[in-house]
Amino acid sequence: MQSDAQKRGREWLSQADLRPTRQRLALAELLVGDGKNRHVTAESLFAAAEARGEKVSLATVYNTLRAFCDAGLMQEVTVDGTKSYFDTNTHDHPHFFWEDDGTLTDAPADQLEIARLPSVPDGAEIASVDVVIRLRRAP
């Protein structure tokens, strides 16, 4: 019998018609099994999978996260152009990046106001607007 976490993972994958391989199911369960949204790096998800005894390579984790993003199940948030975080909440919303420990959390979307965006060059369109607010803990 499937646990609730396994059911959630399988249902999440079925939303995007992704083939439910063993690795995808295991990673989906880690990402959405408790019903909460997650911000992960490939490395942190790999460590969580390893801690649960899952047999999955870091390359497979990267490839699976890319497949999840391409299927619309997750969004990638890049900080500094060097570090990618993967967010299970695909709705438009801002993020806090905590410089002290390198974590990414949701910021309250209802408190963000963007009055105007700059005009884009001819022949271009805005694909998305990412808002990442960098924080550090006050001394």
N, C-alpha and C positions, 0 to 999 in steps of 0.2 A: 504494500500500500504506500502511496506517495504522501510525503509530508506536505504541509501547507506551503513551505518554502519551495519545495520541488514543483508543486502545482503552479505557484506564482511564476517561477522561472520558465516553465514550459509554456504557460499562457502568454508571457511577455514575448517569447520567441515567436509564438504563432501569430502575433500581431503583425509581424513583418515577413511571414512566410519563410523564415530561415529554417533550414534543415536542423533538427534537434540532435546534433552530434553529442557524444558524451562530454567533450570539453565545453561546448557551448552551453549545455545544460548545467554543468558544474559552475561555470562562471556566471551564468544568468542567476542561478540560485544565490550566489554570493552577492550579486549586485542588487537584486530586487526581492529576494526571498523573505525579508521581514516586512516588505511593503513600504519601506522608507527609501527616499532618494539618496544617492551616493555620489560623491566626488572621489574618483580614484585616479591613480597613475597606473600605468602598466605594471610598474614594479610593486606597488602596494597590493594590487590585485593578485599578482603572481605570488607574493608572500602569503596572502590570505589563503590562496588555493593550496600552497605547499603546507601551510599549517594544518589544513584539513586533510592532508594526505592525498590530495588530488595529483595525478600524474599529468602534468601539463608543462610545456616549455615556455620560457619567456617569449620566444618568437610566436608561439601559438596564441599567447595572451595578446600580444600586439596585433596580430592578424584578426583575432576575434573582436577586439575592441574596434578595429577599423570596420569590420563587417557590421557590427552593431550600429556604428555611426552612419555608415552608408545606407543602412536599412531604416534609419530614422528613429532608432530606439534610444540613442544617446547623442549628446553633442560634445564636441571637443572644444575645450577652452585652453588657449595657449597663453602662458604668462611669460613675458620677456622674449617671446619667440624661441625659447629654448626648452621649456618644460610644458608638456601637455597633460591636462587633466581631462577626465571623461566624466560627464555628468548625466545621470539617468533622468533628470528633469529637463525635458526638451522644450519647455515653454520659455519665451523670452524673459530673462531676468538678470539682474546684476549679481556680481560676486564680490566677496571680500577675499583678498589673498593675504594670508597672515605670514609676513616675512620671517618672523621668529622661528616658526616650525614648518614653513612651506606647505601649509594646508590651504585649501580652498573651501569656502562656505558660501551659502546663498546670502545675499543682502536683501533687505526688504524692498521689493519691487514697487510697492505702493508709495514709498518715500522718494523715489527717483523721478526727477522731472528733467526732461530734455526739451528745451523750448524750440530749438531749431538746429538742423544739421546743415553743414556747408553744401553748396551746390557741387554736384559731381561733374567731372569733365564730360564733354560730348562723347556719346557712344558708350557711356558707362552707366551702370545702375548699382545701387547699394544692395549688396547681398545680405549683409547683417551688420549690426552694431553691437559690439561686445563691450560691456562695461565691467572693468576689473578695478576695484578700489584696493590699493595696497595699504596694509595696516601693519603697525608694530606695536607691541605692548608698551605702554607708558611706564617709565621707571618708578 
